[in-house]
Amino acid sequence: MRHAVPMRVQRRASLRNRLEMPAVVVLSVALVIAIAVWISSDGRKRAHTAAPGTKVHTAPTFTPSPSTKSTPTPTAHRHLAAMVLRHGPDRVSVAAYDDTTGAMISAGARAGMRTASLAKLQLLETLLLQRDRAGTQLDDSQTATVTRMIENSDNNAADDVFADIGGRERVMELEPALGLSPSRTVPGPGYYWGLTRTSAPQQLQLLKNLVRPTSPLSVASRKLALTLMRNVEDDQRWGVPAIADDSSVAAVKNGWLAVDDDDYDESEGAWAVNSAGIVTVEGHRLLVVVMTQHDADFDAGISLVQQFAAAAADAILH
């Protein structure tokens, strides 16, 4: 079969909005340095190259921005660092960008995280980029297909988009144009796009493509992608949207997959649960990506993703 990920679209997750983590004991400087967290006002990544699937423990570089009013505090650093350490730096990847101030924060793995259906965002942007370069728009059939792929997270639709793009080679060929590194965002074999390995900082670049005037995507393409992500079905509005201001409308794409160490298997009971979203928090537009692996179950993964999203937002804003 060509379906890349087992879906659970009928299952409504029990959300825990704006979850608060228990207080964290202050960590030593050595502990903080062991966790890959960094701040950069212009959003440039500071990381070492790593092969997909490897455990990465990158020493952080902290660079406060003189132009940023909301610079993350040492307390926020320690809180996020402690969370990552507790759950495993190779099992969690977090990245957030404040589009209002330009502040950025990242923690955890820099490669090797399975996308599950989060890969559908890359597929969408790749297809839109192809059409933009050709000077054409999606026809009615293609628009209906990408709508199902994003709003309903439909796997058959994603298979069709993957084929329409030209398969794995074309996806990888266009990664640099989207700001992705082919050595850090590696599609799964064959049609298993859901086994793509990547990281939160890489996926954050895809979100930036949807809001920046310098995006490789046209205004029309960015508008279409954001519209689809703002209209995902109700039972998929968990994850990053849980931290949004009540009056705001979140744009989100989630992914979830039962996995073992090397492949995926529904019977294994270990989960990869991911969320990428654009939300308004305390009046700031934040781009947030949280990726987790080896969660005890689907609901535990959702809870963990929301806790990390809240911690990342707190680190950016306070």
N, C-alpha and C positions, 0 to 999 in steps of 0.2 A: 504494500500500500504506500501511497505517496504522502499521506497525512503526516505532518511533522510533529504535532504535539497533541496529546490527549486533552480534550477540552471538557470543562465542567460548567457550561454556560447556564445550565438550569439551576445551579447551586448558588444561593444567595449567601454571601459571607456575612457573618455577624461582625459589624464594624465597631471599633472602639475609637471614636473620634477624639482627636486632640489628647492622645494618651500621654501620661506623664510617667517618666521613669523614676525609680527611687533614687535618692541622693547618692552620689558617687564619692567614694573616699578620694581625696586629692592624691594624684599620682605624682611620682617623682619625675624630674626632668628626663631621666633615662627612659622612663616608660613612654613619655610623650614622644620622644625622638624615635622610638621603635615603631610608631604608627604612622602610616602614610597620610598625613593631613597637611594641606598647605593653603595659604590664602594668596590671591593675586588680584589686584584691582583691574587688570586688563584681561583676566580670564585665561592667560597662557598657562599651559600645563607645565609642571616641573617634575618629570618622572624619568626613570630609567627604562630602556627598552627591555621587554620580557617576552619570552615565547608563550603563546597561548597555552593555558592549562597548567602553567607553573605557579608555585606559591611565591608571591612577591611581598617582600617586606621592605619598602622603600623609605629611607630616612626623609622626614619632612623638611621643608624650608618655609619658614614663616616670614612673610613680607607685608607688614602693615602698609596700607595705601594712604598717602597723605590727602588724597582727594575723596576718600570714602568716609562718610559720616558714620555708617554702621559697620565698623570694623569688629570682627569676632573677638571676644574677650578670652583671656587665658582660661577662665572657668569653663567657657563653652568648648574650648579646645580639649580640655581634660575630660569633660563629660562625653564628648563624641569619641575621643580616643579610648576611654574606658569601655564604652559600648562595643566598639570594634574589637578590642582585645578580648572581651568576655565572649563574644560570639565567633571569633576567629578571623584574622585579617585576610585569610584566603577564602572565606565563606561569605564575606560581606563586601560590597562596593557601594560607596555613596558619593554623590557629587551634587553641588547646588551652586546656582549663579543668581545674583541679585541684579536684574536687568535695570533696576532703578539707580543703583550706586556703582555697579561694575565689580562688586566683591564676589569672590569665588572661594569655595571650600570643597575639599575632597578628602576621602579617607578609605582605607581598605585596599582591596585588590585592584591592580591596574590592568589585569588581563585574566582570561580563563573563566569568566562567568557566563553561564548559559543564558541565552536570551529568552527561550521559549517564545511566546507570541509577541514579545517586545520586538522581535525581528521584523514584524510587520510594518513598523514605522520606517525602518530602513528600506524595506521593499517599496513602500509608498513613495518615499522621497526619491528613490532611484528611478522609478517609473516616471514620476513628474519631471525629474531632471532630463530624462531622455526626450520627453515631449517638448519641454522648453527649448532644448537645443535644436530640435527638429522644426520648431516654430509651429507646432500643432497642439491641439488640446485633446483631452480624453473624449472619446465618443460616449454615447449614452450607455452602451454595454460596459465599457471600461469603468465609467463612473459608478455604475451599479455594483460592479465587482469590488472596487476599492471601498465602497461604502459598506458592503458586507464584511470585508476584511477588517476594517477598523472599528466600525460601530458594533458589530456582532462578533468580532474576532473569529470569523469563519475561516477554517483551514482550507476548504476547497477553493474558496476565493483567493486565498494566499497562494495556493498552488498555481492558479491561473495567472496571477500577477507575476509570480516567479518565472513562469514559462514565457510570458509576454515580454519580460525584460530581456530574456535570453539566457537564463540559467545562472549557475554559480559563477562562471567566468566573467560574465558581464556585470554581475553584482560587485565582484571584487575589483574589476577594472574601473568602476565609477566611484569607488570608495574615496579616493583622494579628493575628488571634486566635491564631495559632501563633507570634507574635513575629517574623514576617518583614516586610520592607519591600517593598511592591509595586513600588517604583522600583529595587530592588536584586536582587530575585528575580523574574525575568520569564519565565513559561512560553514555550516555543517556539510557533510558529504552528500552528494547527490541532491535529492529533494528534501533533505532533512534541514531546512532552513531554521527550524526551531532549536537545533543544536549548535547554532552559531555561538561562538565564544567571543566575549567582549568585556567591557567594564563600564561603570557608571560615567567616568569622564568622557569616554567615547560616545556614549549615548546622549550625554549632555550636549555634545556638538550637534546632534540631530535636532534637539530642541532649539538650539540657537539659530539653526537654519530657518526656523519658522517665525522668528521675531526680528531678525536683524535685516536692515536695509541692504547690507552687503552680502546677503545670502545668495548662494548659487541658484536658488529657486526664484521664479518670477513671483510677482505680487499675487497673481491669480492662483498659482500653485500653493503658496503659503496660506492663502485664505481658505482654499479647499481643505488642506490638511488640518488646519485648526478647527474648521467647522465640523469635520468628521470626529475629531478627538473630543469636541465639546458635546457630542451627541452619542457617545457610547451608551449602550443599554444600561439600565439602572443597576443590574447586579454586577456590573464591572466598574462601578464608580468608587471603588475602594482604593487604598494606597495613598498616593500623594494628595488627592482631593480632600482627604480627611483633615488636612491642616489649613485649608483655604478659609478666607473670610466668608462669613455666612452670606453676604450679599454678592459674592463673586461667582463666576461660572468657570469651572476648571476645565482644562483640556488635558486628556489623559490617554495613555495606552499602557495596558498591563500585560503581563505574561506569567504563566504558571505551568509547571511541568513536574511530574513525578520522576525522580532521577535516582540512579545509584552513582557510584564513583566514575564509571566510564561511559555509560549510555543512559537510556531512560527505560523505565519499567514501572508500570502502574502498581505492581505488587510490592515494590521496594519500600514504600512508606516514607521516603525522604523526598523533600520537595525543593524546587527552585521557584521562588516567588519574587516578581519584579514589578516595579511601577515607575513610569516616567510621566511627569506632568508639568504643566504651566499653570500656576495658581497665583492669586493675590493674597498676601499675608501682611496684615498691618499696613495695608496700602501700598506695599511693594510687590512688583511682579517678580516672582521667583520661578526659576527653572530647576526642578529637582528630579534626580534619578536615584532610586534605591534598588540594588540587586542583592538577593540572598540565595544561598544554596544550603541544602541539607537541613531544611526545616523539618520539624517533627511531623507536621501535617499542613494542609492548605490553610486552615484558619490561623494556625500558629505563625505561618509565613506572612499572612496579611497583617497580623498584630505587630510583628517585628518590623515589617516595612514601614508601617505608620509611625512606630516609635522612632525609627531612624530618620524619617522625613521630618518629624517634629524637632528632633535634636539638630538636624542640619539647618533648618529654618531658624532655630534659636541661635545657633552659632553665627549665622549670617547677620541677623538683625539686632542682637544684643551684645 
